Amino acid sequence: MTTSASSAVEPPTYALENELSGNGAALIAGIDEVGRGAWAGPVVVCAAVTDGSDPPEGLTDSKKLTPKQRVAMEEKVRPWVCDHALGRAAPDEVDEVGLTEALRRAALRALEGLRERPDAVILDGKHDYLGRPWNVRTQVQADLSCVSVAAASILAKVHRDSYMAELDPAFPGYGFATAAGYPSPAHRAALAECGPTPHHRLSWAYLDALPEWRHLRKPRPGPNGQLPLV
């Protein structure tokens, strides 16, 4: 008997939302990002707000679903959530300010796109890249265990995958429609032959392995977004 990707894990719950609600937070947004490890394309952050009702059956972290399952789940999640918004940081912005600051900017754009400012934010992972004045609760694997963050993970992933697929016809060979800008054999081969596209992050170390294109590499910002002096 074959077990589906969505049934192999425990479904997310409202435990974390209920805890924050018990501490006085009336409106809670779950946040998740996608594109952190990609060589090309933006980082995308989604902020999602639910009303505490039962989520669509099979909701889980987007990484636990196949592409087909994710699209089907996104079609259920989008009308189910009370509110959601997406924020992007483009590749050149990642190069300019560094990944952490780019994630913060994308998250702020998502939060500012909500109809109401949330009283608390659940952020997937252990690092709070938002900071004050936001009331942030970090949670490792929140995309797997927390309903609102799981919803955000689906919405962010499907949105970014769709965006990258739209780039594929203009840049054939890089596998944008299948690997969404992440490293893959086709992506590596296209980079070696044709070099980076305008959608690639030029401060990333993959360029060091491409002698013909290494001169295009930009200095990578330090932890505070500052460029090194040497």
N, CA, C and O of each residue as an XYZ file, in Angstrom:
920
protein
N       0.849     -1.199      0.000
C       0.000      0.000      0.000
C       0.881      1.243      0.000
O       1.818      1.338      0.792
N       0.595      2.171     -0.858
C       1.393      3.392     -0.973
C       0.795      4.488     -0.113
O      -0.414      4.718     -0.140
N       1.651      5.173      0.660
C       1.210      6.278      1.497
C       1.447      7.576      0.772
O       2.544      7.801      0.260
N       0.454      8.436      0.711
C       0.602      9.715      0.017
C       1.503     10.637      0.801
O       1.712     10.453      2.000
N       2.045     11.654      0.102
C       2.952     12.596      0.745
C       2.272     13.334      1.880
O       2.903     13.612      2.900
N       0.990     13.657      1.725
C       0.305     14.456      2.727
C      -0.109     13.656      3.948
O      -0.276     14.234      5.022
N      -0.287     12.298      3.818
C      -0.742     11.497      4.939
C       0.406     10.908      5.736
O       0.175     10.244      6.746
N       1.636     11.137      5.304
C       2.784     10.552      5.980
C       3.192     11.347      7.203
O       4.055     10.894      7.955
N       2.608     12.512      7.436
C       2.973     13.358      8.560
C       1.720     13.769      9.314
O       0.613     13.730      8.777
N       1.913     14.168     10.580
C       0.790     14.654     11.368
C       0.324     15.997     10.811
O       1.151     16.817     10.414
N      -0.980     16.232     10.777
C      -1.473     17.512     10.250
C      -1.128     18.653     11.202
O      -0.982     18.434     12.405
N      -0.997     19.866     10.673
C      -0.731     21.018     11.538
C      -1.937     21.312     12.429
O      -3.064     20.931     12.113
N      -1.685     21.988     13.537
C      -2.748     22.313     14.493
C      -2.750     23.816     14.778
O      -1.906     24.567     14.289
N      -3.721     24.221     15.580
C      -3.824     25.609     16.018
C      -3.181     25.833     17.391
O      -3.437     26.855     18.028
N      -2.363     24.909     17.849
C      -1.801     25.014     19.201
C      -1.072     26.331     19.417
O      -1.270     26.989     20.439
N      -0.240     26.718     18.476
C       0.544     27.933     18.639
C      -0.343     29.178     18.527
O      -0.195     30.118     19.308
N      -1.257     29.185     17.565
C      -2.191     30.304     17.450
C      -3.017     30.449     18.727
O      -3.240     31.565     19.197
N      -3.473     29.325     19.292
C      -4.278     29.376     20.511
C      -3.468     29.914     21.688
O      -3.992     30.647     22.527
N      -2.196     29.547     21.744
C      -1.338     30.056     22.819
C      -1.194     31.571     22.720
O      -1.311     32.277     23.721
N      -0.943     32.065     21.517
C      -0.793     33.510     21.330
C      -2.110     34.241     21.565
O      -2.127     35.343     22.114
N      -3.206     33.625     21.149
C      -4.517     34.208     21.382
C      -4.803     34.310     22.877
O      -5.379     35.293     23.344
N      -4.396     33.288     23.617
C      -4.578     33.306     25.065
C      -3.767     34.385     25.754
O      -4.090     34.798     26.868
N      -2.704     34.843     25.088
C      -1.873     35.912     25.631
C      -2.300     37.292     25.130
O      -1.602     38.281     25.352
N      -3.457     37.352     24.448
C      -4.006     38.648     24.086
C      -3.944     39.025     22.622
O      -4.409     40.103     22.251
N      -3.381     38.170     21.773
C      -3.282     38.496     20.341
C      -4.598     38.152     19.648
O      -5.005     36.991     19.618
N      -5.256     39.158     19.097
C      -6.534     38.916     18.432
C      -6.354     38.501     16.982
O      -7.099     37.666     16.470
N      -5.362     39.089     16.322
C      -5.118     38.788     14.906
C      -3.695     38.246     14.766
O      -2.726     38.913     15.126
N      -3.590     37.039     14.244
C      -2.293     36.356     14.170
C      -2.006     35.987     12.722
O      -2.858     35.421     12.037
N      -0.812     36.307     12.263
C      -0.397     35.973     10.903
C       0.713     34.932     10.945
O       1.666     35.060     11.714
N       0.586     33.917     10.126
C       1.665     32.950      9.937
C       2.486     33.353      8.730
O       1.936     33.752      7.703
N       3.802     33.250      8.850
C       4.699     33.683      7.770
C       5.614     32.539      7.364
O       6.152     31.825      8.211
N       5.781     32.375      6.065
C       6.779     31.439      5.550
C       7.390     32.020      4.284
O       6.777     32.835      3.593
N       8.603     31.586      3.998
C       9.334     32.084      2.830
C       9.721     30.936      1.922
O       9.745     29.774      2.329
N      10.024     31.289      0.676
C      10.517     30.319     -0.289
C      11.520     31.019     -1.195
O      11.385     32.207     -1.488
N      12.528     30.269     -1.634
C      13.549     30.835     -2.507
C      14.843     31.153     -1.809
O      15.755     31.710     -2.420
N      14.942     30.811     -0.540
C      16.147     31.125      0.228
C      17.396     30.525     -0.413
O      18.410     31.213     -0.529
N      17.349     29.276     -0.829
C      18.534     28.600     -1.346
C      18.662     28.588     -2.851
O      19.548     27.928     -3.395
N      17.781     29.316     -3.537
C      17.822     29.327     -5.003
C      18.985     30.178     -5.504
O      19.426     31.106     -4.825
N      19.474     29.853     -6.698
C      20.514     30.647     -7.351
C      19.905     31.747     -8.213
O      20.565     32.739     -8.525
N      18.663     31.570     -8.589
C      17.984     32.543     -9.451
C      16.571     32.773     -8.938
O      15.974     31.907     -8.299
N      16.055     33.949     -9.230
C      14.704     34.279     -8.833
C      14.645     35.000     -7.498
O      15.645     35.081     -6.785
N      13.473     35.524     -7.159
C      13.309     36.286     -5.924
C      13.151     35.382     -4.712
O      12.911     34.181     -4.841
N      13.289     35.977     -3.533
C      12.765     35.340     -2.332
C      11.336     35.853     -2.172
O      11.069     37.038     -2.370
N      10.437     34.967     -1.817
C       9.022     35.299     -1.678
C       8.569     34.936     -0.279
O       8.858     33.845      0.214
N       7.863     35.848      0.357
C       7.332     35.626      1.696
C       5.818     35.786      1.643
O       5.302     36.707      1.010
N       5.117     34.886      2.309
C       3.658     34.993      2.414
C       3.268     35.165      3.880
O       3.805     34.492      4.761
N       2.337     36.065      4.124
C       1.702     36.214      5.434
C       0.253     35.770      5.290
O      -0.469     36.273      4.429
N      -0.172     34.837      6.121
C      -1.521     34.285      6.009
C      -2.241     34.361      7.350
O      -1.650     34.110      8.401
N      -3.514     34.707      7.300
C      -4.355     34.817      8.490
C      -5.545     33.876      8.320
O      -6.190     33.873      7.272
N      -5.836     33.082      9.341
C      -6.986     32.187      9.299
C      -7.994     32.602     10.368
O      -7.700     33.446     11.214
N      -9.186     32.001     10.322
C     -10.230     32.335     11.295
C     -10.419     31.236     12.340
O     -11.373     31.276     13.116
N      -9.526     30.266     12.361
C      -9.639     29.182     13.338
C     -10.511     28.039     12.885
O     -10.690     27.074     13.629
N     -11.061     28.114     11.685
C     -11.888     27.026     11.178
C     -11.009     25.877     10.706
O      -9.798     26.029     10.551
N     -11.628     24.736     10.482
C     -10.867     23.564     10.040
C     -10.202     23.838      8.702
O     -10.858     24.307      7.773
N      -8.904     23.551      8.589
C      -8.203     23.784      7.326
C      -8.570     22.732      6.289
O      -9.152     21.702      6.629
N      -8.238     22.980      5.044
C      -8.471     21.965      4.011
C      -7.774     20.654      4.376
O      -6.658     20.658      4.895
N      -8.429     19.564      4.107
C      -7.851     18.255      4.411
C      -6.554     18.065      3.622
O      -6.497     18.324      2.420
N      -5.524     17.611      4.319
C      -4.236     17.374      3.680
C      -3.278     18.538      3.760
O      -2.161     18.450      3.251
N      -3.691     19.642      4.395
C      -2.792     20.793      4.527
C      -1.543     20.402      5.298
O      -1.628     19.790      6.362
N      -0.391     20.754      4.760
C       0.880     20.477      5.411
C       1.944     21.386      4.803
O       1.651     22.195      3.922
N       3.155     21.250      5.268
C       4.277     21.988      4.704
C       4.355     21.727      3.207
O       4.228     20.585      2.764
N       4.561     22.773      2.436
C       4.583     22.646      0.976
C       5.629     21.656      0.494
O       5.452     21.022     -0.546
N       6.725     21.517      1.246
C       7.811     20.608      0.825
C       7.398     19.149      0.937
O       8.065     18.279      0.376
N       6.325     18.865      1.642
C       5.849     17.489      1.802
C       4.909     17.065      0.670
O       4.478     15.914      0.615
N       4.599     17.991     -0.221
C       3.663     17.706     -1.295
C       4.362     17.715     -2.644
O       5.373     18.394     -2.826
N       3.823     16.962     -3.582
C       4.316     17.004     -4.950
C       3.840     18.306     -5.596
O       2.912     18.938     -5.091
N       4.461     18.715     -6.705
C       3.981     19.938     -7.369
C       2.487     19.905     -7.680
O       1.793     20.903     -7.488
N       1.992     18.773     -8.155
C       0.570     18.664     -8.477
C      -0.288     18.802     -7.227
O      -1.325     19.464     -7.246
N       0.153     18.170     -6.135
C      -0.589     18.266     -4.876
C      -0.575     19.693     -4.334
O      -1.571     20.168     -3.789
N       0.563     20.372     -4.488
C       0.658     21.754     -3.997
C      -0.323     22.664     -4.719
O      -1.008     23.471     -4.090
N      -0.392     22.535     -6.041
C      -1.311     23.376     -6.816
C      -2.748     23.105     -6.394
O      -3.532     24.039     -6.227
N      -3.100     21.834     -6.220
C      -4.455     21.482     -5.795
C      -4.750     22.032     -4.402
O      -5.853     22.508     -4.136
N      -3.742     21.963     -3.505
C      -3.934     22.484     -2.154
C      -4.041     24.007     -2.165
O      -4.844     24.571     -1.423
N      -3.246     24.677     -2.992
C      -3.303     26.134     -3.073
C      -4.684     26.599     -3.497
O      -5.167     27.627     -3.022
N      -5.324     25.854     -4.386
C      -6.661     26.222     -4.849
C      -7.696     26.106     -3.725
O      -8.743     26.751     -3.768
N      -7.393     25.278     -2.722
C      -8.276     25.162     -1.556
C      -7.921     26.200     -0.488
O      -8.804     26.758      0.162
N      -6.622     26.450     -0.316
C      -6.169     27.336      0.756
C      -6.507     28.791      0.460
O      -6.927     29.526      1.353
N      -6.326     29.209     -0.786
C      -6.482     30.628     -1.125
C      -7.868     31.163     -0.754
O      -7.948     32.230     -0.145
N      -8.969     30.469     -1.093
C     -10.273     31.000     -0.680
C     -10.597     30.724      0.791
O     -11.506     31.335      1.351
N      -9.857     29.806      1.415
C     -10.150     29.461      2.810
C      -9.572     30.464      3.796
O     -10.234     30.788      4.782
N      -8.366     30.967      3.570
C      -7.767     31.904      4.514
C      -8.562     33.207      4.539
O      -9.138     33.612      3.529
N      -8.587     33.853      5.692
C      -9.285     35.138      5.821
C      -8.576     36.237      5.040
O      -9.212     37.103      4.440
N      -7.261     36.184      5.061
C      -6.469     37.215      4.418
C      -5.077     36.653      4.161
O      -4.579     35.822      4.921
N      -4.468     37.109      3.098
C      -3.069     36.768      2.870
C      -2.465     37.794      1.919
O      -3.172     38.449      1.152
N      -1.163     37.916      1.987
C      -0.447     38.824      1.093
C       0.948     38.270      0.870
O       1.498     37.556      1.708
N       1.505     38.619     -0.283
C       2.829     38.133     -0.670
C       3.787     39.304     -0.827
O       3.401     40.383     -1.276
N       5.035     39.079     -0.453
C       6.079     40.078     -0.643
C       7.277     39.440     -1.312
O       7.594     38.276     -1.067
N       7.947     40.217     -2.165
C       9.116     39.712     -2.884
C      10.326     40.584     -2.608
O      10.204     41.770     -2.303
N      11.493     39.973     -2.721
C      12.750     40.712     -2.841
C      13.473     40.131     -4.045
O      13.752     38.933     -4.099
N      13.773     40.992     -5.007
C      14.353     40.553     -6.272
C      15.808     40.134     -6.105
O      16.437     40.465     -5.099
N      16.352     39.404     -7.091
C      17.750     38.943     -7.003
C      18.749     40.077     -6.789
O      19.688     39.935     -6.006
N      18.554     41.204     -7.480
C      19.513     42.296     -7.303
C      19.417     42.910     -5.912
O      20.392     43.464     -5.403
N      18.242     42.811     -5.300
C      18.091     43.289     -3.924
C      18.801     42.350     -2.955
O      19.423     42.798     -1.991
N      18.706     41.049     -3.213
C      19.457     40.072     -2.413
C      20.955     40.358     -2.512
O      21.669     40.320     -1.509
N      21.425     40.645     -3.730
C      22.840     40.964     -3.924
C      23.240     42.232     -3.181
O      24.334     42.321     -2.625
N      22.348     43.202     -3.179
C      22.682     44.512     -2.602
C      22.722     44.499     -1.082
O      23.626     45.080     -0.481
N      21.751     43.843     -0.454
C      21.616     43.961      1.001
C      21.841     42.650      1.744
O      21.883     42.645      2.974
N      21.986     41.545      1.031
C      22.156     40.256      1.687
C      20.822     39.557      1.888
O      19.764     40.185      1.848
N      20.886     38.250      2.105
C      19.667     37.442      2.158
C      18.796     37.776      3.360
O      17.576     37.868      3.224
N      19.393     37.958      4.534
C      18.590     38.204      5.733
C      17.794     39.487      5.611
O      16.605     39.509      5.929
N      18.428     40.558      5.157
C      17.722     41.819      4.998
C      16.692     41.729      3.879
O      15.619     42.324      3.972
N      17.016     40.984      2.818
C      16.051     40.807      1.733
C      14.811     40.067      2.233
O      13.690     40.412      1.860
N      15.009     39.053      3.074
C      13.876     38.337      3.654
C      13.041     39.269      4.523
O      11.811     39.226      4.486
N      13.709     40.110      5.302
C      12.988     41.050      6.159
C      12.135     41.993      5.316
O      10.971     42.235      5.634
N      12.713     42.520      4.249
C      11.965     43.440      3.387
C      10.772     42.746      2.742
O       9.682     43.314      2.673
N      10.976     41.522      2.271
C       9.875     40.785      1.650
C       8.774     40.499      2.665
O       7.589     40.593      2.348
N       9.175     40.147      3.895
C       8.188     39.880      4.943
C       7.408     41.140      5.297
O       6.194     41.082      5.491
N       8.094     42.278      5.382
C       7.407     43.536      5.663
C       6.411     43.876      4.558
O       5.309     44.351      4.832
N       6.803     43.632      3.313
C       5.886     43.895      2.197
C       4.644     43.013      2.283
O       3.534     43.452      1.980
N       4.845     41.773      2.696
C       3.701     40.873      2.859
C       2.798     41.344      3.995
O       1.578     41.404      3.840
N       3.401     41.678      5.139
C       2.604     42.116      6.288
C       1.868     43.418      5.989
O       0.718     43.594      6.390
N       2.531     44.321      5.286
C       1.892     45.589      4.940
C       0.780     45.409      3.913
O      -0.058     46.294      3.742
N       0.771     44.268      3.232
C      -0.276     43.991      2.257
C      -1.536     43.414      2.871
O      -2.558     43.311      2.193
N      -1.485     43.032      4.153
C      -2.680     42.528      4.824
C      -3.667     43.661      5.084
O      -3.275     44.823      5.191
N      -4.925     43.322      5.183
C      -5.945     44.357      5.411
C      -5.826     44.975      6.804
O      -6.110     46.158      6.991
N      -5.406     44.167      7.779
C      -5.224     44.653      9.139
C      -3.851     44.227      9.647
O      -3.350     43.161      9.290
N      -3.252     45.068     10.481
C      -1.967     44.750     11.058
C      -2.140     43.658     12.121
O      -2.955     43.826     13.028
N      -1.407     42.555     12.039
C      -1.560     41.490     13.029
C      -0.972     41.873     14.382
O      -0.017     42.645     14.469
N      -1.565     41.314     15.434
C      -1.058     41.535     16.789
C       0.153     40.666     17.080
O       0.980     41.003     17.927
N       0.253     39.555     16.381
C       1.379     38.642     16.561
C       1.684     37.961     15.243
O       0.807     37.778     14.399
N       2.943     37.589     15.081
C       3.414     36.944     13.860
C       4.130     35.652     14.232
O       5.001     35.648     15.102
N       3.764     34.564     13.575
C       4.465     33.291     13.744
C       5.408     33.124     12.566
O       4.985     33.103     11.410
N       6.675     33.009     12.871
C       7.707     32.971     11.841
C       8.352     31.597     11.820
O       8.844     31.124     12.844
N       8.353     30.960     10.670
C       8.968     29.644     10.547
C      10.478     29.755     10.742
O      11.120     30.647     10.188
N      11.042     28.837     11.539
C      12.481     28.836     11.783
C      12.807     29.318     13.188
O      11.915     29.575     13.996
N      14.104     29.435     13.466
C      14.532     29.854     14.806
C      15.100     31.269     14.843
O      15.438     31.779     15.911
N      15.204     31.906     13.667
C      15.786     33.244     13.608
C      14.716     34.280     13.297
O      14.006     34.166     12.298
N      14.601     35.289     14.152
C      13.654     36.379     13.942
C      14.306     37.431     13.049
O      15.059     38.279     13.529
N      14.018     37.374     11.754
C      14.593     38.351     10.845
C      13.694     39.578     10.686
O      14.014     40.482      9.914
N      12.577     39.618     11.407
C      11.700     40.784     11.378
C      12.085     41.806     12.447
O      12.322     42.975     12.143
N      12.145     41.356     13.693
C      12.527     42.237     14.786
C      11.443     43.233     15.166
O      10.318     43.170     14.669
N      11.798     44.148     16.051
C      10.851     45.153     16.530
C      10.410     46.073     15.407
O      11.167     46.308     14.465
N       9.187     46.599     15.496
C       8.235     46.532     16.613
C       7.278     45.348     16.532
O       6.284     45.308     17.257
N       7.563     44.389     15.662
C       6.656     43.264     15.487
C       6.754     42.294     16.661
O       7.838     42.029     17.180
N       5.605     41.776     17.064
C       5.530     40.758     18.105
C       5.693     39.401     17.422
O       4.728     38.838     16.906
N       6.924     38.880     17.425
C       7.267     37.695     16.637
C       7.454     36.479     17.538
O       8.101     36.551     18.583
N       6.883     35.383     17.115
C       7.120     34.092     17.755
C       7.759     33.187     16.710
O       7.134     32.872     15.697
N       8.986     32.772     16.945
C       9.642     31.850     16.019
C       9.345     30.411     16.425
O       9.165     30.111     17.605
N       9.296     29.540     15.448
C       9.023     28.134     15.713
C       9.666     27.287     14.626
O       9.317     27.412     13.453
N      10.599     26.429     15.006
C      11.227     25.524     14.052
C      10.172     24.567     13.493
O       9.387     23.985     14.241
N      10.168     24.419     12.191
C       9.213     23.574     11.470
C       7.760     24.003     11.713
O       6.853     23.171     11.759
N       7.562     25.299     11.866
C       6.188     25.793     11.999
C       5.386     25.513     10.738
O       4.165     25.368     10.799
N       6.065     25.434      9.591
C       5.354     25.129      8.349
C       4.770     23.727      8.357
O       3.895     23.405      7.553
N       5.254     22.900      9.264
C       4.769     21.521      9.383
C       3.738     21.374     10.499
O       2.846     20.529     10.417
N       3.861     22.205     11.551
C       3.055     21.998     12.752
C       1.990     23.056     12.991
O       1.080     22.837     13.791
N       2.082     24.198     12.317
C       1.217     25.339     12.609
C       0.337     25.635     11.400
O       0.844     25.783     10.288
N      -0.958     25.722     11.604
C      -1.909     25.848     10.493
C      -1.645     27.081      9.635
O      -1.563     26.974      8.412
N      -1.511     28.248     10.259
C      -1.372     29.470      9.467
C      -0.053     29.509      8.700
O       0.001     30.039      7.590
N       1.009     28.953      9.282
C       2.300     28.935      8.596
C       2.285     27.902      7.471
O       2.865     28.137      6.410
N       1.636     26.773      7.687
C       1.497     25.778      6.619
C       0.748     26.381      5.431
O       1.116     26.151      4.278
N      -0.303     27.151      5.714
C      -1.045     27.806      4.643
C      -0.145     28.790      3.896
O      -0.167     28.854      2.667
N       0.648     29.558      4.653
C       1.560     30.517      4.021
C       2.587     29.808      3.155
O       2.954     30.303      2.089
N       3.053     28.644      3.610
C       4.068     27.918      2.844
C       3.526     27.457      1.500
O       4.236     27.498      0.495
N       2.279     27.021      1.477
C       1.650     26.595      0.217
C       1.488     27.779     -0.727
O       1.835     27.693     -1.905
N       0.965     28.872     -0.212
C       0.701     30.043     -1.046
C       1.994     30.633     -1.597
O       2.049     31.031     -2.761
N       3.033     30.692     -0.769
C       4.310     31.253     -1.221
C       4.965     30.368     -2.268
O       5.460     30.863     -3.280
N       4.971     29.066     -2.030
C       5.643     28.134     -2.931
C       4.978     28.103     -4.308
O       5.662     28.171     -5.329
N       3.665     28.003     -4.338
C       2.969     27.930     -5.623
C       3.125     29.245     -6.384
O       3.299     29.246     -7.603
N       3.062     30.359     -5.666
C       3.242     31.654     -6.321
C       4.625     31.761     -6.949
O       4.751     32.158     -8.107
N       5.667     31.408     -6.191
C       7.023     31.552     -6.728
C       7.285     30.567     -7.864
O       7.904     30.925     -8.866
N       6.818     29.330     -7.714
C       7.006     28.343     -8.784
C       6.345     28.804    -10.071
O       6.902     28.633    -11.155
N       5.155     29.390     -9.953
C       4.451     29.882    -11.132
C       5.222     31.034    -11.784
O       5.336     31.107    -13.007
N       5.743     31.923    -10.951
C       6.528     33.043    -11.478
C       7.762     32.543    -12.220
O       8.069     33.026    -13.310
N       8.474     31.576    -11.633
C       9.684     31.063    -12.268
C       9.351     30.325    -13.559
O      10.109     30.399    -14.526
N       8.229     29.617    -13.584
C       7.828     28.915    -14.804
C       7.543     29.894    -15.934
O       7.772     29.581    -17.102
N       7.047     31.074    -15.593
C       6.782     32.090    -16.618
C       8.078     32.609    -17.250
O       8.066     33.097    -18.381
N       9.185     32.504    -16.526
C      10.471     32.938    -17.066
C      11.091     31.902    -18.001
O      11.977     32.228    -18.792
N      10.634     30.670    -17.913
C      11.288     29.566    -18.609
C      11.363     29.750    -20.124
O      12.420     29.494    -20.700
N      10.287     30.185    -20.802
C      10.388     30.322    -22.262
C      11.455     31.319    -22.709
O      12.067     31.139    -23.762
N      11.679     32.356    -21.926
C      12.682     33.364    -22.305
C      14.104     32.905    -22.002
O      15.067     33.425    -22.565
N      14.229     31.924    -21.107
C      15.550     31.430    -20.724
C      15.558     29.904    -20.735
O      15.726     29.275    -19.691
N      15.375     29.309    -21.910
C      15.302     27.838    -21.990
C      16.624     27.202    -21.590
O      17.700     27.750    -21.828
N      16.514     26.038    -20.980
C      17.706     25.289    -20.608
C      18.074     25.389    -19.147
O      18.783     24.525    -18.632
N      17.610     26.424    -18.464
C      17.966     26.601    -17.056
C      17.048     25.809    -16.110
O      17.326     25.698    -14.916
N      15.986     25.278    -16.639
C      15.079     24.477    -15.817
C      14.240     25.290    -14.854
O      13.847     24.789    -13.801
N      13.958     26.543    -15.197
C      13.181     27.378    -14.291
C      11.787     26.804    -14.048
O      11.231     26.975    -12.964
N      11.220     26.130    -15.041
C       9.869     25.590    -14.893
C       9.830     24.352    -14.009
O       8.780     24.010    -13.465
N      10.963     23.680    -13.863
C      10.984     22.444    -13.084
C      11.740     22.591    -11.764
O      11.338     22.008    -10.757
N      12.826     23.359    -11.755
C      13.636     23.499    -10.540
C      13.517     24.877     -9.907
O      14.076     25.107     -8.835
N      12.802     25.800    -10.547
C      12.465     27.105     -9.965
C      13.683     27.919     -9.519
O      13.610     28.670     -8.546
N      14.795     27.766    -10.231
C      15.978     28.552     -9.903
C      16.907     27.910     -8.912
O      17.965     28.462     -8.613
N      16.540     26.748     -8.390
C      17.419     26.008     -7.484
C      18.446     25.226     -8.304
O      18.229     24.992     -9.493
N      19.562     24.818     -7.688
C      20.570     24.043     -8.424
C      19.987     22.729     -8.940
O      19.283     22.027     -8.214
N      20.279     22.409    -10.173
C      19.903     21.142    -10.784
C      20.930     20.869    -11.876
O      21.626     21.794    -12.295
N      21.048     19.629    -12.351
C      22.012     19.351    -13.423
C      21.809     20.239    -14.648
O      22.782     20.743    -15.209
N      20.557     20.438    -15.070
C      20.290     21.280    -16.234
C      20.683     22.729    -15.961
O      21.250     23.405    -16.820
N      20.375     23.190    -14.762
C      20.699     24.565    -14.381
C      22.213     24.776    -14.395
O      22.698     25.777    -14.922
N      22.947     23.845    -13.822
C      24.408     23.960    -13.778
C      24.997     23.950    -15.184
O      25.910     24.718    -15.488
N      24.471     23.077    -16.035
C      24.988     22.984    -17.407
C      24.722     24.274    -18.191
O      25.587     24.745    -18.929
N      23.527     24.839    -18.027
C      23.193     26.075    -18.729
C      24.050     27.236    -18.237
O      24.468     28.085    -19.025
N      24.306     27.270    -16.940
C      25.164     28.318    -16.389
C      26.578     28.219    -16.964
O      27.179     29.227    -17.336
N      27.096     27.002    -17.032
C      28.453     26.822    -17.547
C      28.556     27.247    -19.003
O      29.575     27.795    -19.424
N      27.499     26.994    -19.773
C      27.544     27.290    -21.206
C      27.176     28.740    -21.518
O      27.822     29.392    -22.338
N      26.132     29.231    -20.855
C      25.561     30.531    -21.235
C      25.744     31.622    -20.187
O      25.532     32.799    -20.475
N      26.136     31.240    -18.977
C      26.305     32.226    -17.928
C      24.989     32.582    -17.253
O      23.935     32.069    -17.628
N      25.050     33.458    -16.265
C      23.842     33.830    -15.528
C      22.909     34.723    -16.339
O      23.343     35.454    -17.230
N      21.636     34.650    -16.018
C      20.612     35.496    -16.622
C      20.416     36.733    -15.748
O      21.009     36.820    -14.673
N      19.604     37.682    -16.184
C      19.295     38.837    -15.330
C      18.558     38.460    -14.048
O      18.399     39.292    -13.154
N      18.106     37.205    -13.955
C      17.359     36.762    -12.776
C      18.232     35.999    -11.783
O      17.718     35.471    -10.797
N      19.529     35.930    -12.022
C      20.429     35.219    -11.124
C      20.983     36.148    -10.041
O      21.129     37.354    -10.236
N      21.281     35.539     -8.902
C      21.930     36.255     -7.803
C      23.439     36.216     -8.056
O      24.056     35.151     -8.068
N      24.002     37.377     -8.253
C      25.396     37.446     -8.685
C      26.390     37.568     -7.538
O      27.595     37.655     -7.777
N      25.916     37.577     -6.316
C      26.824     37.618     -5.168
C      27.036     36.227     -4.574
O      27.697     36.084     -3.545
N      26.474     35.200     -5.222
C      26.505     33.858     -4.642
C      27.706     33.062     -5.154
O      28.215     33.306     -6.247
N      28.141     32.109     -4.339
C      29.411     31.424     -4.564
C      29.406     30.488     -5.763
O      30.477     30.057     -6.190
N      28.241     30.153     -6.329
C      28.241     29.247     -7.477
C      29.067     29.810     -8.636
O      29.597     29.051     -9.447
N      29.177     31.139     -8.714
C      29.960     31.744     -9.793
C      31.455     31.441     -9.672
O      32.174     31.497    -10.669
N      31.924     31.124     -8.482
C      33.339     30.798     -8.300
C      33.729     29.544     -9.072
O      34.893     29.369     -9.432
N      32.752     28.670     -9.327
C      33.015     27.422    -10.040
C      32.840     27.577    -11.552
O      32.918     26.594    -12.290
N      32.605     28.806    -12.013
C      32.390     29.057    -13.441
C      33.446     30.052    -13.920
O      33.183     31.253    -13.964
N      34.643     29.566    -14.279
C      35.746     30.475    -14.632
C      35.391     31.509    -15.688
O      35.854     32.648    -15.627
N      34.563     31.113    -16.664
C      34.236     32.033    -17.752
C      33.347     33.184    -17.302
O      33.307     34.238    -17.937
N      32.632     32.968    -16.194
C      31.659     33.972    -15.748
C      31.988     34.524    -14.369
O      31.235     35.328    -13.819
N      33.112     34.089    -13.814
C      33.464     34.476    -12.448
C      33.604     35.993    -12.292
O      33.373     36.535    -11.211
N      33.985     36.673    -13.377
C      34.189     38.125    -13.298
C      32.889     38.892    -13.029
O      32.918     40.065    -12.657
N      31.749     38.218    -13.221
C      30.464     38.870    -12.989
C      30.064     38.885    -11.521
O      29.106     39.559    -11.142
N      30.790     38.145    -10.699
C      30.375     38.024     -9.306
C      30.495     39.357     -8.579
O      31.490     40.073     -8.694
N      29.423     39.663     -7.813
C      29.395     40.874     -7.005
C      29.835     40.547     -5.581
O      29.642     39.421     -5.123
N      30.426     41.517     -4.870
C      30.770     41.274     -3.461
C      29.521     40.930     -2.668
O      28.460     41.520     -2.871
N      29.657     39.976     -1.770
C      28.518     39.556     -0.966
C      28.448     40.399      0.302
O      29.441     40.514      1.021
N      27.279     40.996      0.587
C      27.172     41.831      1.790
C      27.444     41.027      3.052
O      27.191     39.823      3.104
N      27.960     41.705      4.063
C      28.204     41.081      5.353
C      26.920     40.931      6.133
O      25.838     41.186      5.602
N      27.022     40.513      7.408
C      25.833     40.240      8.224
C      24.904     41.428      8.369
O      23.697     41.236      8.515
N      25.416     42.644      8.336
C      24.584     43.828      8.487
C      24.239     44.480      7.146
O      23.770     45.617      7.094
N      24.482     43.735      6.065
C      24.176     44.264      4.747
C      25.257     45.177      4.210
O      25.070     45.806      3.168
N      26.403     45.266      4.907
C      27.490     46.126      4.479
C      28.445     45.339      3.592
O      28.735     44.175      3.869
N      28.933     45.964      2.534
C      29.904     45.320      1.660
C      31.278     45.334      2.319
O      31.650     46.323      2.951
N      32.043     44.238      2.177
C      33.383     44.219      2.757
C      34.273     45.260      2.089
O      34.112     45.568      0.908
N      35.216     45.799      2.863
C      36.127     46.820      2.348
C      37.240     46.217      1.528
O      37.830     46.906      0.696
N      37.551     44.931      1.740
C      38.634     44.279      0.996
C      38.113     42.999      0.409
O      38.854     42.280     -0.261
